[in-house]
Amino acid sequence: MCGTDGCLVKCSSVPCATPKNDTKDTSITINLDHGDPTMYESYWRKMGNKCDITFNGDDSLSYFANGKSLCWFLESKLEEQIKRLHNVVGNAIVDKYYIVVGTGSSQLMQAALYALSPTDQLEPISVVSATPFYSSYPEVTDFLKSGLHKWAGDARTFEKNRPYIEFITSPNNPDGVIREPVVNGNQGKLIYDLAYYWPQYTAITSPANHDVMLFTISKCTGHAGSRIGWTLVKDKEVARKMTKFMEISTIGVSKEAQLRAAKILEVVSDSCLDPKMENFFEYSQSLMTDRWQRLRQVVMANDFFVLQKYPLQYCLFTKDFCESHPAFAWLICKGGEEEDCQKLLKEHKIHTRSGRRFGSDLRNVRISILSRDEDFNIFLKKLMAIRGPTNEN
Ligand SMILES: Cc1ncc(COP(=O)(O)O)c(C=O)c1O
C-alpha cells in the first residue's frame, strides 16, 4: 500500500495558490465532479452493431428469471457472462459464490448493509471506511436513518473492540490506492467495493476472494446508464438477505438492462479472447495511460499542485508490469490547510469534488479522468493556465 506522503510526484516549496484574474479561462465550464465514464464511448462506437439486442413485445414479461439462482430475478445469461468475464480477467473467484444483481452497485451497497447489520441489537451498527473514502458511503448509510446502521466515519480512528462494518474500496475512490482492511477488529464485517479492480485502472495482482465483493458495469465497461451492478457473496444467508432487500425495494432488476449488460460483458470477454477483435482492456488502458501521462506533464510544469504516484505492479492479465491509472486524479493543492482547491479550480471553470466530501482536506480535490476527450483536453488547457506566484514570468 502506498501512503500519500511517500508517493507524491514532487515536493517543493509551498507557494500560495492565489488565482490571478488575468489568467482565468473565460470559456465553457468543465464538469469533472462526477465519475461519468463517457470516455469509453469511442470504443463502443467502433464495435458497431456487435452489441445490438432486440426484444419482442412478448419477451421478458415475468417478474421472475428462468435461472436456478438464489437471486430469483438474476437473468441466467447475465450470471453466465459475469462468471466468464471474471474468469477471463482473473480479478475475482466466482466458483462457489452467489451472485446478487442490483440496479447499480449503489443499490447493492444498501442491500449489503442491510444484510450484514444485526437485527437483535439496540444500537445501530457502526459503518466505517478509511479516509479519503468514497463520498457516497455516509449518505447511503444514513439516508433512511434506519436504526440498523449508522455512519461512524474514518476507519482509522474507530475503536476496534466494537461491532462494525467496514467498506474497503480497492483501488480506492478518490485516490486510486490499493487498500486493505484498516480496523482489523474481531467483530467486523467487510464489504469490498471492487468497482475499479479492472485492468484499465490497476494491475490485476490476484483473483479477489473476499466474503462480499461489489462490482459494477458502470466502471468496467462504461455503461453507467444501464444501472447494473453485481455482488459476489460467499455466505448463502447474506446472499438471501441481500436478495430480500432487492425484492422489497424494487422487486428485482430490469431484464432489459440485465440482458443488455450480459451482451456487453460477452463482447468484452470475446474481445479479450479473439485476436481479430480490439481488446477492450488494452484499448481502455492505453487511453488511461495517455491521459495520465499528459496530466502528469501539466502538473509537473505547474508549481502548486501535486498528484499521487503509484507503484509498478505485475499484472496477471496483461502479463506485464504496469502502473495504476485511476479513474480519478486526487489533486493536492500546495499551500496551507486553508487552501481551498475546489474553489480555486471552480474559479477557473473546472468543477471538481472537494476533499471534504471524502473526509479529507480542503486542499484536495477529486477530478474525474473518465470524461470525453474534448472535455479532458479543455481541462488540461485550463489547468495549464493556472499559474502560481513562483512560476509566473
Ligand atoms: C467506489 C464506487 N463504488 C460504487 C459506485 C457506484 O456505481 P454504480 O453506478 O454501479 O451505482 C461508484 C460510482 O462512482 C464508485 O466509485
The ligand as an SDF file (V2000), in Angstrom:
LIG
                    3D

 16 16  0  0  0  0  0  0  0  0999 V2000
  -16.2630    3.0210   -5.4700 C   0  0  0  0  0  0  0  0  0  0  0  0
  -17.5840    3.0690   -6.1470 C   0  0  0  0  0  0  0  0  0  0  0  0
  -18.4900    2.1490   -5.8300 N   0  0  0  0  0  0  0  0  0  0  0  0
  -19.7010    2.1630   -6.3770 C   0  0  0  0  0  0  0  0  0  0  0  0
  -20.0690    3.1200   -7.3020 C   0  0  0  0  0  0  0  0  0  0  0  0
  -21.4770    3.1280   -7.8280 C   0  0  0  0  0  0  0  0  0  0  0  0
  -21.5780    2.6080   -9.0800 O   0  0  0  0  0  0  0  0  0  0  0  0
  -22.9820    2.2920   -9.7600 P   0  0  0  0  0  0  0  0  0  0  0  0
  -23.0350    3.1220  -10.9980 O   0  0  0  0  0  0  0  0  0  0  0  0
  -22.9270    0.8330  -10.0690 O   0  0  0  0  0  0  0  0  0  0  0  0
  -24.0750    2.5810   -8.8030 O   0  0  0  0  0  0  0  0  0  0  0  0
  -19.1570    4.0900   -7.6770 C   0  0  0  0  0  0  0  0  0  0  0  0
  -19.5200    5.1420   -8.6350 C   0  0  0  0  0  0  0  0  0  0  0  0
  -18.8660    6.1290   -8.8210 O   0  0  0  0  0  0  0  0  0  0  0  0
  -17.8770    4.0580   -7.0760 C   0  0  0  0  0  0  0  0  0  0  0  0
  -16.9550    4.9770   -7.3700 O   0  0  0  0  0  0  0  0  0  0  0  0
  1  2  1  0
  2  3  1  0
  2 15  2  0
  3  4  2  0
  4  5  1  0
  5  6  1  0
  5 12  2  0
  6  7  1  0
  7  8  1  0
  8  9  2  0
  8 10  1  0
  8 11  1  0
 12 13  1  0
 12 15  1  0
 13 14  2  0
 15 16  1  0
M  END
$$$$
